[in-house]
Protein backbone atom coordinates (compact mmCIF):
# COMPACT_ATOMS: atom_id res chain seq x y z
CA UNK A 1 0.00 0.00 0.00
CA UNK A 2 2.93 2.34 0.67
CA UNK A 3 3.88 2.45 -3.01
CA UNK A 4 0.25 2.82 -4.13
CA UNK A 5 -0.47 5.73 -1.82
CA UNK A 6 2.72 7.52 -2.79
CA UNK A 7 2.22 7.09 -6.52
CA UNK A 8 -1.38 8.32 -6.27
CA UNK A 9 -0.29 11.40 -4.32
CA UNK A 10 2.57 12.20 -6.66
CA UNK A 11 0.59 11.49 -9.82
CA UNK A 12 -2.33 13.67 -8.74
CA UNK A 13 0.06 16.44 -7.75
CA UNK A 14 1.81 16.43 -11.09
CA UNK A 15 -1.49 16.13 -12.96
CA UNK A 16 -2.69 19.23 -11.13
CA UNK A 17 0.45 21.03 -12.19
CA UNK A 18 0.31 20.03 -15.83
CA UNK A 19 -3.44 20.63 -15.98
CA UNK A 20 -2.74 24.21 -14.99
CA UNK A 21 -0.04 24.41 -17.62
CA UNK A 22 -2.20 23.03 -20.43
CA UNK A 23 -5.17 25.26 -19.62
CA UNK A 24 -3.18 28.48 -19.46
CA UNK A 25 -4.58 29.48 -22.83
CA UNK A 26 -3.37 32.88 -23.95
CA UNK A 27 -2.12 33.75 -20.51
CA UNK A 28 1.48 33.23 -19.50
CA UNK A 29 2.22 29.66 -18.48
CA UNK A 30 2.59 29.43 -14.70
CA UNK A 31 5.92 29.24 -12.97
CA UNK A 32 6.61 26.39 -10.56
CA UNK A 33 8.29 26.70 -7.18
CA UNK A 34 9.21 23.22 -5.95
CA UNK A 35 10.19 23.07 -2.26
CA UNK A 36 11.83 19.90 -0.93
CA UNK A 37 12.35 19.49 2.83
CA UNK A 38 14.75 16.92 4.26
CA UNK A 39 13.72 14.53 7.07
CA UNK A 40 10.41 16.33 7.70
CA UNK A 41 7.72 14.05 9.01
CA UNK A 42 4.20 15.56 8.98
CA UNK A 43 4.98 17.42 12.22
CA UNK A 44 3.13 20.58 11.17
CA UNK A 45 0.07 22.38 12.41
CA UNK A 46 -1.78 21.60 9.18
CA UNK A 47 -1.25 17.89 9.88
CA UNK A 48 -2.60 18.14 13.40
CA UNK A 49 0.60 18.62 15.37
CA UNK A 50 -0.25 19.98 18.80
CA UNK A 51 3.11 21.68 19.20
CA UNK A 52 4.71 22.61 15.85
CA UNK A 53 4.83 26.33 15.04
CA UNK A 54 4.47 26.33 11.25
CA UNK A 55 2.23 29.26 10.21
CA UNK A 56 3.60 29.67 6.68
CA UNK A 57 3.24 26.05 5.64
CA UNK A 58 -0.13 25.92 7.37
CA UNK A 59 -1.29 28.89 5.27
CA UNK A 60 -0.23 27.17 2.03
CA UNK A 61 -2.09 24.05 3.09
CA UNK A 62 -5.20 26.01 4.03
CA UNK A 63 -5.42 27.66 0.62
CA UNK A 64 -4.11 24.70 -1.37
CA UNK A 65 -4.42 20.94 -1.54
CA UNK A 66 -3.03 18.94 1.41
CA UNK A 67 -2.32 15.23 0.98
CA UNK A 68 -2.93 13.26 4.15
CA UNK A 69 -1.73 9.92 2.85
CA UNK A 70 1.43 10.61 0.89
CA UNK A 71 4.22 8.08 1.38
CA UNK A 72 7.78 7.90 0.12
CA UNK A 73 9.11 4.99 -1.91
CA UNK A 74 11.92 4.40 0.57
CA UNK A 75 12.69 6.18 3.83
CA UNK A 76 16.17 7.34 2.92
CA UNK A 77 17.31 10.41 0.99
CA UNK A 78 18.81 9.40 -2.35
CA UNK A 79 16.30 6.66 -3.35
CA UNK A 80 13.34 8.80 -2.33
CA UNK A 81 14.54 11.92 -4.14
CA UNK A 82 15.57 10.02 -7.25
CA UNK A 83 12.15 8.36 -7.32
CA UNK A 84 10.23 11.62 -7.11
CA UNK A 85 12.47 13.45 -9.55
CA UNK A 86 12.17 10.72 -12.20
CA UNK A 87 8.79 9.08 -11.48
CA UNK A 88 10.58 5.72 -11.24
CA UNK A 89 10.59 3.30 -8.32
CA UNK A 90 13.84 2.28 -6.60
CA UNK A 91 13.46 -1.11 -8.28
CA UNK A 92 13.79 0.74 -11.59
CA UNK A 93 16.44 3.31 -10.70
CA UNK A 94 18.50 0.72 -8.83
CA UNK A 95 18.99 3.13 -5.94
CA UNK A 96 18.39 1.69 -2.47
CA UNK A 97 20.99 3.63 -0.45
CA UNK A 98 22.96 6.89 -0.52
CA UNK A 99 26.27 5.76 -1.99
CA UNK A 100 25.68 5.43 -5.75
CA UNK A 101 24.59 8.33 -7.95
CA UNK A 102 21.49 8.30 -10.13
CA UNK A 103 23.37 8.90 -13.39
CA UNK A 104 25.78 6.04 -12.70
CA UNK A 105 22.83 3.65 -12.87
CA UNK A 106 20.44 5.56 -15.12
CA UNK A 107 22.43 7.75 -17.53
CA UNK A 108 19.47 8.33 -19.87
CA UNK A 109 16.56 8.72 -17.46
CA UNK A 110 14.55 11.96 -17.80
CA UNK A 111 14.13 14.05 -14.67
CA UNK A 112 11.28 16.39 -13.75
CA UNK A 113 13.24 19.60 -14.45
CA UNK A 114 14.48 18.10 -17.74
CA UNK A 115 10.85 17.65 -18.72
CA UNK A 116 10.17 21.31 -17.95
CA UNK A 117 13.18 22.37 -20.03
CA UNK A 118 11.83 20.35 -22.94
CA UNK A 119 8.58 22.32 -22.68
CA UNK A 120 10.15 25.75 -22.77
CA UNK A 121 10.92 26.39 -19.12
CA UNK A 122 14.03 27.80 -17.48
CA UNK A 123 15.14 25.68 -14.52
CA UNK A 124 17.42 26.36 -11.56
CA UNK A 125 17.81 25.20 -7.97
CA UNK A 126 19.22 26.33 -4.63
CA UNK A 127 19.89 23.99 -1.73
CA UNK A 128 19.20 20.25 -1.72
CA UNK A 129 16.88 18.90 -4.43
CA UNK A 130 18.62 15.72 -5.54
CA UNK A 131 20.83 14.01 -2.96
CA UNK A 132 24.44 15.18 -2.71
CA UNK A 133 26.33 13.89 -5.73
CA UNK A 134 23.13 13.73 -7.80
CA UNK A 135 22.86 17.44 -8.59
CA UNK A 136 22.62 16.59 -12.32
CA UNK A 137 23.84 20.02 -13.36
CA UNK A 138 24.28 19.19 -17.03
CA UNK A 139 20.87 17.65 -17.67
CA UNK A 140 18.35 19.06 -15.22
CA UNK A 141 19.18 22.73 -14.85
CA UNK A 142 19.26 25.30 -17.63
CA UNK A 143 20.82 28.14 -15.67
CA UNK A 144 23.07 28.67 -12.67
CA UNK A 145 21.53 30.20 -9.55
CA UNK A 146 22.87 33.25 -7.78
CA UNK A 147 26.01 32.07 -5.93
CA UNK A 148 26.52 34.75 -3.28
CA UNK A 149 24.82 37.73 -1.71
CA UNK A 150 26.65 40.98 -1.09
CA UNK A 151 26.88 41.85 2.58
CA UNK A 152 25.92 38.38 3.87
CA UNK A 153 28.68 35.97 4.85
CA UNK A 154 28.28 32.47 3.45
CA UNK A 155 27.99 29.84 6.23
CA UNK A 156 30.85 27.36 6.52
CA UNK A 157 31.44 24.37 8.76
CA UNK A 158 27.84 23.51 9.55
CA UNK A 159 27.75 25.24 12.95
CA UNK A 160 27.54 28.90 13.85
CA UNK A 161 29.60 28.45 17.03
CA UNK A 162 33.35 27.94 16.67
CA UNK A 163 33.48 25.45 19.53
CA UNK A 164 31.04 23.13 17.78
CA UNK A 165 32.97 23.30 14.52
CA UNK A 166 36.08 22.35 16.50
CA UNK A 167 34.30 19.37 18.08
CA UNK A 168 33.30 18.22 14.61
CA UNK A 169 36.83 18.66 13.26
CA UNK A 170 38.43 16.83 16.21
CA UNK A 171 35.88 14.02 15.97
CA UNK A 172 36.54 13.60 12.26
CA UNK A 173 40.30 13.38 12.83
CA UNK A 174 39.77 10.69 15.45
CA UNK A 175 37.42 8.68 13.25
CA UNK A 176 39.72 8.97 10.23
CA UNK A 177 42.56 7.60 12.33
CA UNK A 178 40.39 4.66 13.41
CA UNK A 179 38.44 3.86 10.26
CA UNK A 180 40.13 5.63 7.36
CA UNK A 181 38.07 7.29 4.64
CA UNK A 182 34.95 5.36 5.72
CA UNK A 183 34.69 7.93 8.53
CA UNK A 184 33.55 10.51 5.98
CA UNK A 185 30.31 8.60 5.56
CA UNK A 186 28.83 9.98 8.74
CA UNK A 187 31.15 8.67 11.44
CA UNK A 188 33.03 11.89 12.12
CA UNK A 189 30.26 14.19 13.29
CA UNK A 190 29.86 17.13 15.62
CA UNK A 191 27.08 17.83 18.14
CA UNK A 192 23.55 16.79 17.21
CA UNK A 193 22.14 20.26 17.84
CA UNK A 194 23.01 23.91 18.28
CA UNK A 195 21.08 26.82 19.76
CA UNK A 196 22.87 30.02 18.77
CA UNK A 197 21.71 33.64 18.82
CA UNK A 198 22.52 34.29 15.17
CA UNK A 199 20.65 35.51 12.07
CA UNK A 200 18.87 33.01 9.82
CA UNK A 201 21.61 33.32 7.20
CA UNK A 202 24.20 31.92 9.64
CA UNK A 203 22.99 28.47 8.56
CA UNK A 204 22.72 27.05 5.07
CA UNK A 205 18.95 27.01 4.74
CA UNK A 206 18.61 30.70 5.53
CA UNK A 207 21.43 31.60 3.17
CA UNK A 208 20.09 29.38 0.37
CA UNK A 209 16.67 30.97 0.72
CA UNK A 210 18.20 34.37 0.00
CA UNK A 211 20.01 32.88 -3.01
CA UNK A 212 16.74 31.39 -4.24
CA UNK A 213 14.97 34.74 -3.85
CA UNK A 214 17.61 36.54 -5.89
CA UNK A 215 17.58 33.76 -8.49
CA UNK A 216 13.79 33.97 -8.73
CA UNK A 217 13.95 37.73 -9.27
CA UNK A 218 16.27 37.21 -12.23
CA UNK A 219 14.17 34.41 -13.68
CA UNK A 220 10.97 36.41 -13.28
CA UNK A 221 12.37 39.03 -15.66
CA UNK A 222 13.19 36.48 -18.39
CA UNK A 223 10.93 35.68 -21.33
CA UNK A 224 10.40 32.07 -20.21
CA UNK A 225 8.40 30.61 -17.33
CA UNK A 226 10.55 29.11 -14.59
CA UNK A 227 10.84 25.93 -12.53
CA UNK A 228 12.75 26.81 -9.36
CA UNK A 229 13.79 24.17 -6.85
CA UNK A 230 14.44 25.23 -3.26
CA UNK A 231 15.75 22.46 -1.04
CA UNK A 232 15.97 22.73 2.76
CA UNK A 233 18.37 20.46 4.67
CA UNK A 234 16.64 20.96 8.00
CA UNK A 235 15.21 19.29 9.94
CA UNK A 236 17.93 16.80 8.93
CA UNK A 237 20.66 16.32 11.51
CA UNK A 238 22.42 18.27 12.75
CA UNK A 239 19.58 20.23 14.31
CA UNK A 240 21.09 23.69 14.14
CA UNK A 241 18.68 26.63 14.25
CA UNK A 242 18.81 30.24 15.47
CA UNK A 243 17.78 30.83 19.07
CA UNK A 244 14.60 32.68 18.07
CA UNK A 245 13.12 29.40 16.82
CA UNK A 246 14.07 27.47 19.94
CA UNK A 247 12.35 30.20 21.93
CA UNK A 248 9.02 29.44 20.22
CA UNK A 249 8.73 26.32 22.39
CA UNK A 250 8.43 25.63 26.10
CA UNK A 251 10.40 22.40 26.46
CA UNK A 252 8.22 21.25 29.35
CA UNK A 253 5.17 21.33 27.06
CA UNK A 254 6.72 19.32 24.23
CA UNK A 255 4.90 15.97 23.98
CA UNK A 256 7.26 13.02 23.80
CA UNK A 257 6.75 9.73 21.99
CA UNK A 258 4.09 7.62 23.67
CA UNK A 259 5.06 4.31 22.06
CA UNK A 260 8.74 3.90 22.84
CA UNK A 261 8.98 0.13 22.49
CA UNK A 262 9.19 -2.00 19.36
CA UNK A 263 5.82 -3.50 18.34
CA UNK A 264 5.19 -6.94 19.79
CA UNK A 265 5.75 -9.49 17.05
CA UNK A 266 7.07 -6.83 14.69
CA UNK A 267 9.92 -7.64 12.35
CA UNK A 268 13.23 -6.80 14.06
CA UNK A 269 14.77 -5.81 10.72
CA UNK A 270 12.11 -3.12 10.34
CA UNK A 271 13.78 -1.03 13.04
CA UNK A 272 17.37 -0.08 13.85
CA UNK A 273 19.61 1.25 16.60
CA UNK A 274 19.35 4.97 15.68
CA UNK A 275 22.66 4.75 13.80
CA UNK A 276 22.52 8.26 12.32
CA UNK A 277 22.03 10.01 15.66
CA UNK A 278 24.52 7.78 17.51
CA UNK A 279 27.43 9.09 15.44
CA UNK A 280 26.90 12.59 16.81
CA UNK A 281 29.18 13.93 19.52
CA UNK A 282 27.64 13.77 22.98
CA UNK A 283 25.09 11.06 22.08
CA UNK A 284 25.36 7.67 23.85
CA UNK A 285 26.42 4.97 21.40
CA UNK A 286 24.20 2.30 22.93
CA UNK A 287 21.21 2.11 25.23
CA UNK A 288 18.21 4.38 25.75
CA UNK A 289 18.59 8.14 25.75
CA UNK A 290 18.30 10.08 28.97
CA UNK A 291 14.81 11.67 29.15
CA UNK A 292 16.25 15.18 29.40
CA UNK A 293 18.43 14.62 26.35
CA UNK A 294 15.48 13.15 24.45
CA UNK A 295 13.41 16.24 25.22
CA UNK A 296 16.23 18.53 24.08
CA UNK A 297 16.56 16.60 20.83
CA UNK A 298 12.87 16.87 20.04
CA UNK A 299 13.01 20.57 20.94
CA UNK A 300 15.90 20.94 18.49
CA UNK A 301 13.96 19.15 15.74
CA UNK A 302 10.93 21.40 16.26
CA UNK A 303 13.11 24.50 16.24
CA UNK A 304 14.44 23.42 12.85
CA UNK A 305 10.90 22.85 11.55
CA UNK A 306 9.96 26.41 12.53
CA UNK A 307 13.20 27.74 11.05
CA UNK A 308 12.39 26.12 7.70
CA UNK A 309 8.80 27.32 7.91
CA UNK A 310 10.04 30.89 8.28
CA UNK A 311 12.22 30.50 5.16
CA UNK A 312 9.22 29.23 3.21
CA UNK A 313 7.36 32.36 4.31
CA UNK A 314 10.20 34.56 3.05
CA UNK A 315 10.21 32.79 -0.30
CA UNK A 316 6.46 33.13 -0.76
CA UNK A 317 6.52 36.80 0.15
CA UNK A 318 9.34 37.31 -2.35
CA UNK A 319 7.09 35.86 -5.06
CA UNK A 320 4.44 38.40 -4.06
CA UNK A 321 6.92 41.27 -4.03
CA UNK A 322 8.17 40.27 -7.49
CA UNK A 323 4.59 40.26 -8.77
CA UNK A 324 4.66 36.59 -9.83
CA UNK A 325 2.83 34.74 -7.06
CA UNK A 326 -0.44 34.96 -8.99
CA UNK A 327 1.22 33.01 -11.77
CA UNK A 328 3.24 30.49 -9.74
CA UNK A 329 2.34 26.97 -8.60
CA UNK A 330 3.92 26.07 -5.24
CA UNK A 331 4.62 22.43 -4.36
CA UNK A 332 5.96 21.41 -0.93
CA UNK A 333 7.25 17.87 -0.38
CA UNK A 334 9.22 16.00 2.27
CA UNK A 335 11.53 13.16 1.23
CA UNK A 336 10.65 10.88 4.17
CA UNK A 337 9.62 10.95 7.81
CA UNK A 338 11.62 10.59 11.02
CA UNK A 339 11.28 8.74 14.32
CA UNK A 340 11.64 10.98 17.37
CA UNK A 341 11.89 8.20 19.93
CA UNK A 342 8.90 6.39 18.41
CA UNK A 343 9.37 2.62 18.83
CA UNK A 344 12.69 3.40 20.49
CA UNK A 345 14.18 4.79 17.26
CA UNK A 346 15.67 8.18 16.47
CA UNK A 347 16.03 8.38 12.72
CA UNK A 348 14.65 7.38 9.35
CA UNK A 349 15.23 4.20 7.32
CA UNK A 350 12.55 2.04 8.91
CA UNK A 351 9.57 0.42 7.22
CA UNK A 352 7.06 1.94 9.62
CA UNK A 353 4.61 4.74 8.86
CA UNK A 354 6.43 7.29 11.01
CA UNK A 355 9.38 7.06 8.59
CA UNK A 356 7.52 6.54 5.31
CA UNK A 357 4.69 9.09 5.57
CA UNK A 358 5.58 12.52 4.17
CA UNK A 359 4.07 15.99 3.93
CA UNK A 360 2.83 16.98 0.47
CA UNK A 361 0.89 20.10 -0.47
CA UNK A 362 0.15 22.03 -3.66
CA UNK A 363 -0.93 25.64 -3.94
CA UNK A 364 -2.10 27.09 -7.25
CA UNK A 365 -3.14 30.64 -8.19
CA UNK A 366 -6.59 29.43 -9.28
CA UNK A 367 -7.53 27.87 -5.95
CA UNK A 368 -7.45 24.35 -4.61
CA UNK A 369 -6.50 21.75 -7.22
CA UNK A 370 -9.21 19.17 -7.67
CA UNK A 371 -8.80 15.40 -7.46
CA UNK A 372 -11.09 13.38 -9.70
Secondary structure, DSSP 8 states (H G I E B T S, - for coil): -HHHHHHHHHHHHHHHHHHHHHT-TTS---EEEEEEETT--S-SGGGT-SS---HHHHHHHHHSEEEEEEE-SSSSHHHHHHHHHHT--HHHH---SSSS-HHHH-TT---HHHHHHHTT-EEEEEE-SS-TT---HHHH-SS------TTS----SS-SSHHHHHHHHHHHHHHHHHHGGGGGTTTS--BSEEEE---GGGSHHHHHHHHHHHHHHHHHTSSS-EEEEEEE-TTSSSEEEEHHHHTT--GGG----S--S--TT--GGG----HHHHTSBTS-SSS---HHHHHHHHHHHHHHHHHHHHHHHHHHHHHHHTT-GGGEEEEEEES---EESGGG-EES--SSHHHHEEEEEEE-TTSS----
